[in-house]
Amino acid sequence: MKLARFRISTDVGAVIKNGLLISNDIIVDLKSAYAKYLSQETRETKPYEIASVRIADTMIGLIEGGPITMDAIKTVKEYYEKILKNYETIQGLENEKIFYNLNEIKLVKPIDPPYFVDFLTFEKHYDQGLNKLTEKSFWKKYPVGYKKNPGSIIGPYDDVIMPELITKWLDYEVEFVIIIGEIGKDIDKPDATEYIFGYTILNDISARDIEIPEILMRLGPFKSKDFDTAGPMGPFIITADEFNGKHPELDMELRVNGEVGQRGNTRDMHWNVLDLVSYSSQDQTLLPGTLLCSGNPGKIDEGIKKSKRLKPGDIMEAEIEKIGTMTNRIVAKN
């Protein structure tokens, strides 16, 4: 299943809803759709009250809803896929709209995480960026990462503002993101996928000219990865049950103005999703909605130093198979 958060305009202002993609271009309002189902198919007398409990208003709420919420979402998917051809005539219990074409709504960032961690799991990225700065034997022994600022996350089609005061060398990184589904601590590796809710995409915007000095100081990265709009995320969350408890093997690519800058596959992660979840949870409680990011698969050219620097007007497309494609434009700071 593919979930998203989307914004619509109403008479009282903008409203953000949790949605489920039920075809290539149609998303359904989960709460209204589930309430309609309860009323029509189970004759429930308080459908909205039950739907409001089982289908939360936030993505974190959906995740925390656990099996009851997941069953409700699956029910919506199965029920409305059968009658999808008539979607334009179907309305909610209060005659509200249930189905939306993707071109009439705006997808926003899929989640507001409690915190998230970015790892370096691809050996090609290590060889291109850090091989002369650190000891590779340590990287192969431990999944190395750093904590990022959740406030930097923006939506899958929002603009990225050029942070002109801190960098002249802005770069991109397409990354695979694990979303934790339930509280866990000291998780054994074989059990790790039981704690995963789903996966999404991050474009980890980076200020390269200050990243290396920060790393050399043994305290970074800091401002090189932490500024407003530095984390486009989305467009969808694909639920973990699509992969039957296995590490996903998905093609990933990033293009700038149509030209491919990065290409790889999640099968090439030196540390897979089980490794990252288990290691992150050692002596540390993982909360629902926590994000664990893969790092990027490396450049297709000679590495970071040869890559083209982003500039205002550039269009980035970050794509991962089965999840979708984000499109973000670089704009100048006002």
C-alpha positions in Angstrom: 0.0 0.0 0.0 1.1 3.6 -0.7 0.2 6.2 1.8 0.6 10.0 1.6 -0.4 13.3 3.3 -2.2 15.8 1.1 -3.5 19.3 1.4 -6.9 20.5 0.0 -8.6 23.9 0.1 -11.9 24.3 2.0 -14.2 27.1 2.9 -12.5 27.4 6.2 -8.9 27.1 4.9 -6.4 24.5 4.0 -6.8 21.0 5.5 -4.2 18.2 5.5 -5.4 14.6 5.3 -4.1 11.1 5.3 -4.6 9.4 2.0 -4.2 6.0 0.3 -3.2 5.8 -3.4 -5.7 3.3 -5.0 -4.7 3.8 -8.6 -1.9 5.5 -10.5 -3.5 8.9 -10.2 -6.3 8.7 -7.6 -5.9 9.1 -3.8 -8.7 8.5 -1.3 -9.3 10.4 2.0 -8.8 7.5 4.4 -11.0 8.8 7.3 -14.0 9.7 5.2 -13.8 6.6 3.1 -13.6 4.3 6.1 -16.5 6.1 7.8 -18.6 5.6 4.6 -17.6 1.9 4.5 -18.6 1.4 8.2 -22.0 3.0 7.6 -22.9 1.2 4.4 -21.4 -2.3 5.0 -21.5 -2.8 8.8 -24.5 -0.6 9.6 -22.4 1.1 12.3 -24.4 3.8 14.1 -21.3 6.0 14.9 -19.1 5.6 11.8 -17.3 8.9 12.0 -16.5 8.4 15.7 -15.0 5.0 15.0 -13.2 6.2 11.9 -11.7 9.1 13.8 -10.2 6.7 16.4 -8.9 4.1 13.8 -7.8 6.6 11.2 -5.7 9.4 12.9 -5.2 12.9 11.5 -1.4 12.5 11.4 0.9 9.9 9.9 2.5 9.3 13.3 -1.1 8.7 14.6 -1.6 6.1 11.8 1.6 4.4 12.7 0.7 4.3 16.4 -2.7 2.9 15.6 -1.0 -0.5 15.0 -2.8 -3.6 13.6 -6.3 -2.1 14.1 -5.4 0.9 11.9 -3.6 -1.2 9.3 -6.7 -3.5 9.1 -8.9 -0.4 8.5 -6.6 0.9 5.8 -6.6 -2.5 4.1 -10.4 -2.6 4.3 -10.5 0.8 2.5 -8.2 -0.4 -0.2 -10.0 -3.7 -0.9 -13.5 -2.1 -0.7 -12.9 0.9 -2.9 -10.8 -0.8 -5.5 -13.8 -2.9 -6.4 -16.0 0.2 -7.1 -13.2 2.5 -8.4 -14.8 2.9 -11.8 -17.6 4.8 -10.2 -15.4 6.9 -8.0 -16.6 10.3 -9.4 -20.1 9.6 -8.1 -19.1 8.4 -4.6 -19.3 10.9 -1.7 -18.8 10.8 2.0 -21.6 10.6 4.6 -21.9 14.4 4.7 -21.6 14.7 0.9 -17.9 15.5 1.2 -15.4 14.5 -1.5 -13.6 11.2 -0.9 -11.6 10.7 -4.1 -9.1 13.1 -5.5 -7.0 13.2 -8.6 -3.4 13.8 -7.8 -3.4 16.9 -10.1 -6.1 18.6 -7.9 -4.3 18.2 -4.5 -0.9 19.0 -3.2 1.2 16.2 -1.6 3.0 17.4 1.5 5.8 15.9 3.5 4.6 12.4 4.5 5.6 12.5 8.1 6.8 14.7 11.0 9.3 12.3 12.7 10.5 12.6 16.3 14.0 12.4 15.0 15.9 10.8 12.1 19.4 9.4 11.5 21.3 9.4 8.2 23.7 6.6 7.6 26.4 5.8 5.0 25.6 2.4 3.8 26.8 2.4 0.2 30.5 1.6 -0.4 30.6 3.6 -3.6 29.6 6.7 -1.7 32.3 6.0 0.9 35.0 5.5 -1.8 34.0 8.7 -3.5 33.7 11.0 -0.5 35.4 9.7 2.6 38.1 7.2 1.6 40.9 9.7 2.3 39.5 11.1 5.5 38.5 8.0 7.5 39.5 4.4 8.1 37.4 2.0 6.0 37.8 -0.9 8.4 35.8 1.0 11.0 33.1 1.8 8.4 32.8 -1.9 7.6 32.5 -2.8 11.3 29.8 -0.3 12.4 26.9 1.4 10.6 28.0 5.0 11.0 25.4 7.8 11.0 24.5 11.2 12.4 21.2 12.7 13.6 19.4 15.2 11.4 17.0 18.0 12.1 13.4 17.0 11.4 12.7 20.7 10.8 14.6 20.6 7.5 12.0 18.2 6.0 9.8 19.6 3.2 7.4 18.1 0.7 8.1 16.2 -2.4 7.4 19.1 -4.7 8.4 22.1 -2.6 11.2 24.4 -3.6 14.7 24.1 -2.0 16.0 27.5 -1.0 19.7 28.1 -1.8 21.5 28.7 1.5 23.8 31.3 0.0 25.4 32.5 3.3 26.8 29.1 4.2 27.7 27.5 0.8 28.6 28.0 -2.8 28.5 24.3 -3.5 25.1 22.7 -3.0 24.7 19.1 -3.8 22.0 16.3 -3.9 21.7 12.8 -2.5 18.8 10.4 -3.2 18.3 8.1 -0.2 16.1 5.2 0.9 14.3 5.8 4.2 13.1 3.3 6.8 10.2 4.4 8.9 9.9 2.7 12.4 6.5 1.4 13.1 6.5 0.7 16.8 8.5 1.2 20.0 11.5 -1.0 20.2 14.8 -1.4 22.1 17.7 -3.8 21.8 16.0 -5.4 18.7 17.5 -8.6 17.4 18.4 -8.5 13.8 16.1 -11.3 12.7 13.2 -9.5 14.3 14.0 -6.1 12.8 11.5 -6.0 10.0 8.7 -6.4 12.5 9.4 -2.9 13.7 9.3 -1.3 10.2 6.2 0.5 9.1 7.3 1.4 5.6 9.7 3.2 3.4 10.0 6.5 1.6 12.5 8.8 -0.2 14.8 11.6 1.0 16.9 14.0 -1.0 19.6 14.9 1.4 20.6 18.4 0.2 24.2 19.1 1.2 26.6 22.0 1.4 29.8 20.3 0.3 32.3 23.1 0.8 31.6 23.2 4.6 30.8 19.5 5.0 34.5 18.3 4.8 35.8 20.8 7.4 32.9 19.8 9.8 33.8 16.2 9.4 37.5 16.9 10.0 36.6 18.5 13.3 35.0 15.2 14.4 31.8 16.9 15.3 29.9 17.3 12.0 28.2 17.3 9.8 26.2 20.3 11.1 25.3 23.3 9.0 26.3 21.4 5.8 23.2 19.2 6.3 21.1 21.4 8.6 19.2 24.3 7.1 15.7 25.0 6.1 14.4 23.0 3.1 17.4 20.7 3.2 15.3 17.5 3.2 12.7 17.0 0.5 10.8 13.8 1.4 8.0 11.7 -0.2 6.0 11.5 -2.3 4.6 8.3 -0.8 5.2 5.8 2.0 5.1 2.2 0.8 4.2 -0.1 3.6 6.6 -2.8 4.7 4.2 -5.6 4.1 4.8 -5.2 0.4 8.2 -6.8 0.9 7.3 -9.9 3.0 9.9 -9.2 5.7 12.8 -9.0 3.4 15.3 -6.2 2.6 13.8 -4.3 -0.4 15.8 -4.4 -3.6 14.8 -1.2 -5.5 16.4 0.9 -8.2 17.1 4.5 -7.2 18.1 7.4 -9.3 18.5 11.2 -9.1 18.4 13.5 -12.1 19.2 17.2 -12.4 17.6 19.0 -15.4 17.0 15.5 -16.9 20.6 14.4 -16.6 21.3 11.4 -14.4 23.6 12.2 -11.5 23.1 9.2 -9.2 22.0 5.6 -9.9 22.0 2.5 -7.7 19.9 -0.2 -6.1 19.1 -0.8 -2.4 20.5 -4.3 -2.8 24.0 -2.7 -2.8 23.6 -1.3 0.8 26.5 -2.7 2.8 24.3 -2.4 5.9 20.7 -3.5 5.1 17.5 -2.5 6.8 17.8 -5.2 9.5 21.3 -4.0 10.3 20.2 -0.4 10.7 17.2 -1.0 12.8 18.9 -3.5 15.1 22.1 -1.3 15.6 20.1 1.9 16.1 18.0 0.2 18.8 20.9 -0.9 21.0 20.5 0.8 24.4 18.3 3.3 22.6 14.5 3.3 22.4 13.2 3.7 18.8 9.9 5.6 18.6 7.2 5.2 16.0 7.9 7.5 13.1 11.7 7.5 13.6 13.5 7.7 10.2 16.7 5.7 9.4 18.2 6.9 6.0 20.5 4.9 3.8 22.8 7.6 2.5 23.2 7.9 -1.3 24.4 5.2 -3.7 27.2 7.4 -5.1 27.7 9.5 -8.2 27.7 8.0 -11.7 30.7 10.2 -12.6 34.1 10.4 -10.9 32.6 11.3 -7.5 31.6 14.3 -5.5 34.3 16.6 -6.6 33.4 16.2 -10.2 29.6 16.6 -9.8 27.8 19.7 -11.0 26.9 22.2 -8.4 23.3 23.0 -7.9 22.1 26.5 -8.8 18.8 28.5 -8.8 16.6 27.2 -11.5 17.8 23.6 -11.4 15.2 20.9 -11.2 16.0 17.7 -9.2 14.1 14.5 -9.6 14.7 11.8 -6.9 13.2 8.5 -7.8 13.0 5.1 -6.1 11.3 2.1 -7.7 7.7 1.4 -6.4 7.8 4.5 -4.1 7.6 7.3 -6.7 9.4 10.4 -7.9 10.0 13.8 -6.1 10.5 16.9 -8.1 12.1 19.9 -6.4 13.4 23.2 -7.8 16.4 25.2 -6.5 15.4 28.8 -5.9 17.5 31.8 -4.8 17.2 33.1 -1.2 15.1 36.3 -1.1 
